[in-house]
Amino acid sequence: MSMWATLEDYGRRTYRFVRRHRTPILLGTVAVGVGAVVYFRASQFLDEVNELRDEMETSLRLRRKRARQLERTKFESRRAVESFLPSLKARFAVLIDTNGVIHQLKASREQKSPGYKQKRLEMWEELKTSSFVRYVAMLYALSMLNLLLLLQMHVLGRQTFLAELRRQRDGQEAPDEEEPMDVTDRHRLLSVTYEYLLGDGLRGLVDACRDAVEQCLKDWTVATKKQVPFEDLKAVLTEIRAHVETTAPQHSSDSTAIQSSPLLRFLIRPDARTADMQSSCVRVCLQETWDLAQSPLFLAAMKDALAKAFDVALSAMQQLHFLADAPPDQQSGQPQITEAIFVQQPLAQIITAFQKETTKFLGTLPDGQASATSALYIDEISNLDTVNALCAAAFGVDEAT
């Protein structure tokens, strides 16, 4: 049999076999195809699951790192505020010195010379103005310093966080303490930002508060204000605040934000954007700081921070200096507390109380931490929603970065 005949015979047999078993062959072919498709799709699905799992693990690690950096930044911000309290206290001692007039008042108690009563009234008037000015300016300055430090520390915290991510991405090992700014850059940044706030800015703030106090307290004298209800004190402080926040001098070169909130004039130096900075890192940080400081977020945070500062201060004033002692129980002789009874205080007593409360706010403990009064204020400010929104905007790194 020839080769072609053999091939033809095999072809006929194959055809008959396929025709006779076409159904099983067709089903088998379909099954193989379906199996191949299922295997391909399953492999693709497993790859997608693994990729999604890797993305979730990476995102989780980033969220943890971000949370740790935010926590560290919050702690560093608190320590920064505490470290500035002695400087702020020293600046107030220079700008508003009440020790001299207090010494004169004590020395004049035994004097009986002609006109000594009028002289004492004049000294009380000077002490009244200085005490109110220092109390009000202290609350403004502490609030602005706290917010500016929170803002800038979160900008720096973001830079540290991103620098760490870049080091890990590039496979570089570096200590956690390494910062994107060196010591010289940080010194420049602090000089430009806080030397103005504690210098010309604070001096302008004190002058504005003095104008407001003299305007709003012109009818308050030690001789006439023998009894002052707490509500009257709260009302006059509200009037002083309104005067400070609405009557600051305006300049044609002011930005829209400063025109809408003149308090920023005491926070941002006039040449902040044109200051010569040799370091690009410092320049970028300053630009971000001033942009955020003039944003609606900062203005809303400052409004709430000031409200909280005066609320904390006045609550302490009311509890410590206007709350009457509880009457003793007739049987046990111990104080019987049924309900709070508030009393009126003479203006002279309020002036003395302002001296004490201002010292408490600016006080620090031997280890450098804030006193109980200022610590309460710092904690209250850091929990405000608008302040947290400002800090989140300053940090600016999304959790999914």
Contacts in CASP RR format, 6 or more apart in sequence:
PFRMAT RR
TARGET T0000
AUTHOR 0000-0000-0000
METHOD contacts of the structure
MODEL  1
MSMWATLEDYGRRTYRFVRRHRTPILLGTVAVGVGAVVYFRASQFLDEVN
ELRDEMETSLRLRRKRARQLERTKFESRRAVESFLPSLKARFAVLIDTNG
VIHQLKASREQKSPGYKQKRLEMWEELKTSSFVRYVAMLYALSMLNLLLL
LQMHVLGRQTFLAELRRQRDGQEAPDEEEPMDVTDRHRLLSVTYEYLLGD
GLRGLVDACRDAVEQCLKDWTVATKKQVPFEDLKAVLTEIRAHVETTAPQ
HSSDSTAIQSSPLLRFLIRPDARTADMQSSCVRVCLQETWDLAQSPLFLA
AMKDALAKAFDVALSAMQQLHFLADAPPDQQSGQPQITEAIFVQQPLAQI
ITAFQKETTKFLGTLPDGQASATSALYIDEISNLDTVNALCAAAFGVDEA
T
1 9 0 8 1.000
18 25 0 8 1.000
59 399 0 8 1.000
59 400 0 8 1.000
62 165 0 8 1.000
62 399 0 8 1.000
62 400 0 8 1.000
62 401 0 8 1.000
63 399 0 8 1.000
65 161 0 8 1.000
65 164 0 8 1.000
65 165 0 8 1.000
66 161 0 8 1.000
66 397 0 8 1.000
66 399 0 8 1.000
66 401 0 8 1.000
69 157 0 8 1.000
69 160 0 8 1.000
69 161 0 8 1.000
69 164 0 8 1.000
70 395 0 8 1.000
72 157 0 8 1.000
73 153 0 8 1.000
73 154 0 8 1.000
73 156 0 8 1.000
73 157 0 8 1.000
73 395 0 8 1.000
74 382 0 8 1.000
74 391 0 8 1.000
76 153 0 8 1.000
77 149 0 8 1.000
77 150 0 8 1.000
77 153 0 8 1.000
77 154 0 8 1.000
77 382 0 8 1.000
78 370 0 8 1.000
78 378 0 8 1.000
78 382 0 8 1.000
80 149 0 8 1.000
80 153 0 8 1.000
81 145 0 8 1.000
81 146 0 8 1.000
81 149 0 8 1.000
81 370 0 8 1.000
81 378 0 8 1.000
82 364 0 8 1.000
82 368 0 8 1.000
82 369 0 8 1.000
82 370 0 8 1.000
82 374 0 8 1.000
82 378 0 8 1.000
83 368 0 8 1.000
84 145 0 8 1.000
84 149 0 8 1.000
84 194 0 8 1.000
84 198 0 8 1.000
85 362 0 8 1.000
85 363 0 8 1.000
85 364 0 8 1.000
85 370 0 8 1.000
85 374 0 8 1.000
86 364 0 8 1.000
87 198 0 8 1.000
88 138 0 8 1.000
88 141 0 8 1.000
88 142 0 8 1.000
88 145 0 8 1.000
88 198 0 8 1.000
88 202 0 8 1.000
88 362 0 8 1.000
89 362 0 8 1.000
89 363 0 8 1.000
91 198 0 8 1.000
91 199 0 8 1.000
91 202 0 8 1.000
92 134 0 8 1.000
92 137 0 8 1.000
92 138 0 8 1.000
92 141 0 8 1.000
92 202 0 8 1.000
92 358 0 8 1.000
92 362 0 8 1.000
95 202 0 8 1.000
95 203 0 8 1.000
95 206 0 8 1.000
96 130 0 8 1.000
96 133 0 8 1.000
96 134 0 8 1.000
96 137 0 8 1.000
96 206 0 8 1.000
97 130 0 8 1.000
98 127 0 8 1.000
98 130 0 8 1.000
98 131 0 8 1.000
98 134 0 8 1.000
98 355 0 8 1.000
101 123 0 8 1.000
101 126 0 8 1.000
101 127 0 8 1.000
101 130 0 8 1.000
102 127 0 8 1.000
102 355 0 8 1.000
104 123 0 8 1.000
105 120 0 8 1.000
105 123 0 8 1.000
105 124 0 8 1.000
105 127 0 8 1.000
108 116 0 8 1.000
108 119 0 8 1.000
108 120 0 8 1.000
108 123 0 8 1.000
121 221 0 8 1.000
121 222 0 8 1.000
121 223 0 8 1.000
124 221 0 8 1.000
124 222 0 8 1.000
124 348 0 8 1.000
124 351 0 8 1.000
125 221 0 8 1.000
125 222 0 8 1.000
127 351 0 8 1.000
128 217 0 8 1.000
128 220 0 8 1.000
128 221 0 8 1.000
128 222 0 8 1.000
128 347 0 8 1.000
128 351 0 8 1.000
129 210 0 8 1.000
129 213 0 8 1.000
129 214 0 8 1.000
129 217 0 8 1.000
131 351 0 8 1.000
131 354 0 8 1.000
131 355 0 8 1.000
131 358 0 8 1.000
132 213 0 8 1.000
132 217 0 8 1.000
132 240 0 8 1.000
132 351 0 8 1.000
132 354 0 8 1.000
133 206 0 8 1.000
133 209 0 8 1.000
133 210 0 8 1.000
133 213 0 8 1.000
134 354 0 8 1.000
134 358 0 8 1.000
135 313 0 8 1.000
135 354 0 8 1.000
135 357 0 8 1.000
135 358 0 8 1.000
136 209 0 8 1.000
136 212 0 8 1.000
136 213 0 8 1.000
136 237 0 8 1.000
136 240 0 8 1.000
136 241 0 8 1.000
136 244 0 8 1.000
137 202 0 8 1.000
137 205 0 8 1.000
137 206 0 8 1.000
137 209 0 8 1.000
138 358 0 8 1.000
138 361 0 8 1.000
138 362 0 8 1.000
139 306 0 8 1.000
139 309 0 8 1.000
139 310 0 8 1.000
139 313 0 8 1.000
139 361 0 8 1.000
140 205 0 8 1.000
140 209 0 8 1.000
140 244 0 8 1.000
140 263 0 8 1.000
140 266 0 8 1.000
140 306 0 8 1.000
141 197 0 8 1.000
141 202 0 8 1.000
141 205 0 8 1.000
142 309 0 8 1.000
142 361 0 8 1.000
142 362 0 8 1.000
142 374 0 8 1.000
142 377 0 8 1.000
143 302 0 8 1.000
143 305 0 8 1.000
143 306 0 8 1.000
143 309 0 8 1.000
143 381 0 8 1.000
144 197 0 8 1.000
144 263 0 8 1.000
144 266 0 8 1.000
144 267 0 8 1.000
144 302 0 8 1.000
145 194 0 8 1.000
145 197 0 8 1.000
146 305 0 8 1.000
146 378 0 8 1.000
146 381 0 8 1.000
147 298 0 8 1.000
147 301 0 8 1.000
147 302 0 8 1.000
147 305 0 8 1.000
147 381 0 8 1.000
147 387 0 8 1.000
147 390 0 8 1.000
148 193 0 8 1.000
148 194 0 8 1.000
148 197 0 8 1.000
148 267 0 8 1.000
148 289 0 8 1.000
148 293 0 8 1.000
150 382 0 8 1.000
150 387 0 8 1.000
150 390 0 8 1.000
150 391 0 8 1.000
150 394 0 8 1.000
151 289 0 8 1.000
151 292 0 8 1.000
151 293 0 8 1.000
151 298 0 8 1.000
151 390 0 8 1.000
151 391 0 8 1.000
151 394 0 8 1.000
152 189 0 8 1.000
152 193 0 8 1.000
152 285 0 8 1.000
152 289 0 8 1.000
152 394 0 8 1.000
154 391 0 8 1.000
154 394 0 8 1.000
154 395 0 8 1.000
155 285 0 8 1.000
155 288 0 8 1.000
155 289 0 8 1.000
155 292 0 8 1.000
155 394 0 8 1.000
155 395 0 8 1.000
156 179 0 8 1.000
156 180 0 8 1.000
156 181 0 8 1.000
156 285 0 8 1.000
157 395 0 8 1.000
158 394 0 8 1.000
158 395 0 8 1.000
158 396 0 8 1.000
158 397 0 8 1.000
159 179 0 8 1.000
159 180 0 8 1.000
159 181 0 8 1.000
159 281 0 8 1.000
159 285 0 8 1.000
160 179 0 8 1.000
160 180 0 8 1.000
161 395 0 8 1.000
161 397 0 8 1.000
162 397 0 8 1.000
163 178 0 8 1.000
163 179 0 8 1.000
163 180 0 8 1.000
164 174 0 8 1.000
164 176 0 8 1.000
165 401 0 8 1.000
167 173 0 8 1.000
167 174 0 8 1.000
179 186 0 8 1.000
180 281 0 8 1.000
181 189 0 8 1.000
181 279 0 8 1.000
181 281 0 8 1.000
181 282 0 8 1.000
181 285 0 8 1.000
184 279 0 8 1.000
185 279 0 8 1.000
185 281 0 8 1.000
185 282 0 8 1.000
188 277 0 8 1.000
188 278 0 8 1.000
188 279 0 8 1.000
188 282 0 8 1.000
189 282 0 8 1.000
189 285 0 8 1.000
189 286 0 8 1.000
192 269 0 8 1.000
192 272 0 8 1.000
192 275 0 8 1.000
192 277 0 8 1.000
192 282 0 8 1.000
192 286 0 8 1.000
193 286 0 8 1.000
193 289 0 8 1.000
196 268 0 8 1.000
196 269 0 8 1.000
197 266 0 8 1.000
197 267 0 8 1.000
200 269 0 8 1.000
201 265 0 8 1.000
201 266 0 8 1.000
201 267 0 8 1.000
201 269 0 8 1.000
202 266 0 8 1.000
204 266 0 8 1.000
205 266 0 8 1.000
208 244 0 8 1.000
208 247 0 8 1.000
208 248 0 8 1.000
208 266 0 8 1.000
209 240 0 8 1.000
209 244 0 8 1.000
211 243 0 8 1.000
211 247 0 8 1.000
212 240 0 8 1.000
212 241 0 8 1.000
212 243 0 8 1.000
212 244 0 8 1.000
212 247 0 8 1.000
213 240 0 8 1.000
215 243 0 8 1.000
216 236 0 8 1.000
216 239 0 8 1.000
216 240 0 8 1.000
216 243 0 8 1.000
217 236 0 8 1.000
217 240 0 8 1.000
220 236 0 8 1.000
220 347 0 8 1.000
221 347 0 8 1.000
222 346 0 8 1.000
222 347 0 8 1.000
222 348 0 8 1.000
222 351 0 8 1.000
225 346 0 8 1.000
225 347 0 8 1.000
226 346 0 8 1.000
226 347 0 8 1.000
227 344 0 8 1.000
227 345 0 8 1.000
227 346 0 8 1.000
228 344 0 8 1.000
228 345 0 8 1.000
228 346 0 8 1.000
228 347 0 8 1.000
228 350 0 8 1.000
229 344 0 8 1.000
230 317 0 8 1.000
230 318 0 8 1.000
230 322 0 8 1.000
230 342 0 8 1.000
230 344 0 8 1.000
233 314 0 8 1.000
233 317 0 8 1.000
233 350 0 8 1.000
234 314 0 8 1.000
237 310 0 8 1.000
237 314 0 8 1.000
241 306 0 8 1.000
241 310 0 8 1.000
244 263 0 8 1.000
245 261 0 8 1.000
245 262 0 8 1.000
245 263 0 8 1.000
246 262 0 8 1.000
248 262 0 8 1.000
248 263 0 8 1.000
248 265 0 8 1.000
249 262 0 8 1.000
249 265 0 8 1.000
250 259 0 8 1.000
250 262 0 8 1.000
253 270 0 8 1.000
254 265 0 8 1.000
255 294 0 8 1.000
257 264 0 8 1.000
257 293 0 8 1.000
257 294 0 8 1.000
257 295 0 8 1.000
257 299 0 8 1.000
258 264 0 8 1.000
258 265 0 8 1.000
258 268 0 8 1.000
258 294 0 8 1.000
260 299 0 8 1.000
261 299 0 8 1.000
261 302 0 8 1.000
263 302 0 8 1.000
264 293 0 8 1.000
264 294 0 8 1.000
267 293 0 8 1.000
268 290 0 8 1.000
268 293 0 8 1.000
268 294 0 8 1.000
269 275 0 8 1.000
272 286 0 8 1.000
272 290 0 8 1.000
273 287 0 8 1.000
273 290 0 8 1.000
275 286 0 8 1.000
277 283 0 8 1.000
277 286 0 8 1.000
288 394 0 8 1.000
292 298 0 8 1.000
292 390 0 8 1.000
292 393 0 8 1.000
292 394 0 8 1.000
295 393 0 8 1.000
297 386 0 8 1.000
297 389 0 8 1.000
297 390 0 8 1.000
297 393 0 8 1.000
298 390 0 8 1.000
300 386 0 8 1.000
300 389 0 8 1.000
300 390 0 8 1.000
301 384 0 8 1.000
301 386 0 8 1.000
301 387 0 8 1.000
301 389 0 8 1.000
301 390 0 8 1.000
303 386 0 8 1.000
304 384 0 8 1.000
304 385 0 8 1.000
304 386 0 8 1.000
304 387 0 8 1.000
305 381 0 8 1.000
305 384 0 8 1.000
305 387 0 8 1.000
308 377 0 8 1.000
308 380 0 8 1.000
308 381 0 8 1.000
308 384 0 8 1.000
309 377 0 8 1.000
309 381 0 8 1.000
312 373 0 8 1.000
312 376 0 8 1.000
312 377 0 8 1.000
312 380 0 8 1.000
313 357 0 8 1.000
313 361 0 8 1.000
313 377 0 8 1.000
316 357 0 8 1.000
316 360 0 8 1.000
316 373 0 8 1.000
317 353 0 8 1.000
317 357 0 8 1.000
318 342 0 8 1.000
320 353 0 8 1.000
320 357 0 8 1.000
321 345 0 8 1.000
321 349 0 8 1.000
321 350 0 8 1.000
321 353 0 8 1.000
322 342 0 8 1.000
322 343 0 8 1.000
322 344 0 8 1.000
322 345 0 8 1.000
323 340 0 8 1.000
323 341 0 8 1.000
323 342 0 8 1.000
323 343 0 8 1.000
324 341 0 8 1.000
324 342 0 8 1.000
324 343 0 8 1.000
325 335 0 8 1.000
326 335 0 8 1.000
326 336 0 8 1.000
326 337 0 8 1.000
326 338 0 8 1.000
326 341 0 8 1.000
327 335 0 8 1.000
327 336 0 8 1.000
328 334 0 8 1.000
328 335 0 8 1.000
328 336 0 8 1.000
329 335 0 8 1.000
329 336 0 8 1.000
345 353 0 8 1.000
357 373 0 8 1.000
360 371 0 8 1.000
360 372 0 8 1.000
360 373 0 8 1.000
360 374 0 8 1.000
361 371 0 8 1.000
361 373 0 8 1.000
361 374 0 8 1.000
361 377 0 8 1.000
362 374 0 8 1.000
363 370 0 8 1.000
363 371 0 8 1.000
363 373 0 8 1.000
363 374 0 8 1.000
364 370 0 8 1.000
364 371 0 8 1.000
364 374 0 8 1.000
365 371 0 8 1.000
369 375 0 8 1.000
370 378 0 8 1.000
381 387 0 8 1.000
382 388 0 8 1.000
END
